[in-house]
Amino acid sequence: MDSTQDPETQPPIEGRLAWRQALRELLLDPGAQWCMYSADYEDWPLDESAVVQALRRWALPRRRPCVRLLARDYSRLLATCSRFVAWREDFAHLLECRELPAAIEAPSEGLWLREHALVALPAQRERRALHQGAREAQASLQLFDQAWELAEPGFAPRALGL
């Protein structure tokens, strides 16, 4: 999304490819802090070279945790997004990752940036989402924060073994 556009005037996102493209655009320059939730990150462009390279450039000057990842299950991400998994390992000091137990209500799937968010809408068939301006993003981020507080540590940066 062009940073000069008002998120509230953006048309709804319709379809899986449009969802991935919207996420891709936001992840190319996510800003100082961001949060993301998906049950399993299946429809996210997290193994695309351009996205991971942009995240690497974004992460290099940072020193403190500024990213929160929340999921129900990271196994699909671990199995299909090796570039992102390697990035997570390299920049573990910037990420806090938690796993949401099945008994806890999940927030809407989405990506929250400082001034706006991309949040999925419930849909029977096709993926649908909306860009949210600052006020709406803060409201949906509160639901993310509630789930975050009840979640458990997950997605370790390195596999431990004997």
C-alpha positions as CSV (number, residue, x, y, z in Angstrom):
1,M,0.0,0.0,0.0
2,D,1.3,3.5,-0.9
3,S,2.1,5.3,2.4
4,T,0.3,8.4,1.1
5,Q,-3.1,6.5,0.8
6,D,-5.5,6.5,3.7
7,P,-6.1,2.9,4.8
8,E,-9.8,3.6,5.4
9,T,-10.4,4.5,1.8
10,Q,-8.8,1.4,0.4
11,P,-11.2,-1.1,-1.2
12,P,-11.6,-4.5,0.5
13,I,-9.1,-7.2,-0.3
14,E,-10.8,-10.0,-2.2
15,G,-9.1,-13.3,-2.8
16,R,-6.0,-15.2,-1.8
17,L,-3.7,-13.5,-4.3
18,A,-4.8,-10.0,-3.3
19,W,-4.3,-10.9,0.3
20,R,-0.8,-12.1,-0.3
21,Q,0.0,-9.0,-2.4
22,A,-1.3,-6.7,0.3
23,L,0.8,-8.5,3.0
24,R,3.8,-8.4,0.7
25,E,3.6,-4.7,0.2
26,L,3.3,-4.1,4.0
27,L,6.1,-6.4,4.9
28,L,8.5,-4.7,2.5
29,D,8.6,-1.7,4.9
30,P,6.7,-2.6,8.1
31,G,7.9,0.3,10.2
32,A,9.4,0.4,13.7
33,Q,7.1,-2.2,15.4
34,W,4.6,-4.7,14.2
35,C,2.5,-7.7,15.2
36,M,1.0,-10.5,13.2
37,Y,-1.4,-13.4,13.8
38,S,-2.4,-16.3,11.7
39,A,-3.4,-19.8,12.7
40,D,-0.6,-21.2,10.6
41,Y,0.6,-18.5,8.1
42,E,-0.4,-20.7,5.2
43,D,-1.5,-17.8,2.9
44,W,1.4,-15.5,3.8
45,P,4.3,-14.7,1.5
46,L,6.9,-15.5,4.1
47,D,9.1,-17.7,2.0
48,E,9.5,-15.2,-0.9
49,S,13.0,-14.1,-1.3
50,A,12.1,-10.4,-1.8
51,V,10.0,-10.3,1.4
52,V,12.8,-12.0,3.5
53,Q,15.5,-9.7,2.0
54,A,13.3,-6.7,2.8
55,L,12.9,-8.0,6.4
56,R,16.6,-8.5,6.6
57,R,17.3,-4.9,5.6
58,W,14.7,-3.8,8.0
59,A,16.1,-5.8,10.9
60,L,19.8,-5.0,10.5
61,P,19.8,-1.6,12.4
62,R,17.5,-2.8,15.2
63,R,18.6,-4.0,18.6
64,R,15.5,-4.5,20.8
65,P,12.4,-6.7,20.4
66,C,9.9,-5.0,18.2
67,V,8.0,-7.8,16.5
68,R,5.3,-10.1,18.0
69,L,4.3,-13.3,16.1
70,L,1.3,-15.2,17.3
71,A,0.0,-18.5,15.8
72,R,-2.0,-21.5,16.8
73,D,0.6,-23.8,15.2
74,Y,4.0,-23.0,13.7
75,S,4.6,-26.4,12.1
76,R,3.4,-25.4,8.6
77,L,5.6,-22.3,8.8
78,L,8.6,-24.4,9.8
79,A,7.9,-26.9,7.0
80,T,7.3,-24.5,4.1
81,C,9.0,-21.2,4.9
82,S,12.7,-22.0,5.3
83,R,13.8,-18.5,4.3
84,F,11.6,-16.9,7.0
85,V,12.7,-19.6,9.6
86,A,16.3,-18.7,8.9
87,W,15.6,-15.0,9.2
88,R,13.8,-15.7,12.5
89,E,17.0,-17.5,13.7
90,D,19.3,-14.7,12.6
91,F,17.2,-12.0,14.2
92,A,15.8,-13.8,17.2
93,H,16.6,-10.9,19.4
94,L,14.0,-8.8,17.6
95,L,11.1,-11.2,17.8
96,E,8.8,-12.5,20.5
97,C,6.8,-15.5,19.4
98,R,3.9,-17.2,21.1
99,E,1.5,-20.0,20.4
100,L,-2.2,-19.7,21.1
101,P,-3.8,-22.7,22.8
102,A,-6.9,-24.1,21.2
103,A,-9.1,-23.1,24.2
104,I,-8.2,-19.4,23.8
105,E,-10.2,-17.3,21.4
106,A,-8.1,-16.1,18.5
107,P,-8.0,-12.5,17.2
108,S,-8.7,-11.9,13.5
109,E,-5.8,-12.9,11.2
110,G,-3.8,-9.9,10.4
111,L,-0.7,-7.7,10.3
112,W,-0.7,-4.6,12.6
113,L,1.7,-1.8,11.9
114,R,2.1,1.5,13.8
115,E,-0.6,3.5,12.0
116,H,-2.7,0.9,10.3
117,A,-3.4,-2.8,9.9
118,L,-4.5,-5.4,7.4
119,V,-7.1,-7.6,9.0
120,A,-8.9,-10.6,7.5
121,L,-12.7,-10.8,7.5
122,P,-14.6,-13.9,8.2
123,A,-15.4,-15.5,4.8
124,Q,-17.1,-18.7,3.8
125,R,-15.1,-19.2,0.6
126,E,-12.7,-16.5,-0.7
127,R,-10.3,-14.7,1.5
128,R,-11.4,-11.2,2.4
129,A,-9.6,-8.4,4.3
130,L,-9.7,-4.7,5.1
131,H,-7.1,-2.1,5.6
132,Q,-7.7,-0.4,8.9
133,G,-6.8,3.2,9.8
134,A,-5.2,4.0,13.2
135,R,-8.4,4.0,15.3
136,E,-9.7,0.7,13.9
137,A,-6.3,-0.9,14.0
138,Q,-6.0,0.0,17.7
139,A,-9.3,-1.7,18.4
140,S,-8.4,-4.9,16.6
141,L,-4.9,-4.8,18.1
142,Q,-6.5,-4.9,21.6
143,L,-8.0,-8.3,20.7
144,F,-4.5,-9.4,19.6
145,D,-3.1,-8.2,22.9
146,Q,-5.7,-10.1,24.9
147,A,-4.8,-13.3,23.0
148,W,-1.1,-12.6,23.3
149,E,-1.3,-12.4,27.1
150,L,-2.9,-15.8,27.3
151,A,-0.5,-17.5,24.8
152,E,2.5,-19.5,25.6
153,P,6.1,-19.2,24.2
154,G,6.5,-20.9,20.8
155,F,8.5,-21.0,17.6
156,A,11.9,-21.3,19.2
157,P,14.6,-19.7,17.1
158,R,16.8,-22.8,17.1
159,A,15.9,-26.5,17.4
160,L,17.4,-27.9,20.6
161,G,18.7,-31.4,20.5
162,L,21.1,-33.7,22.3
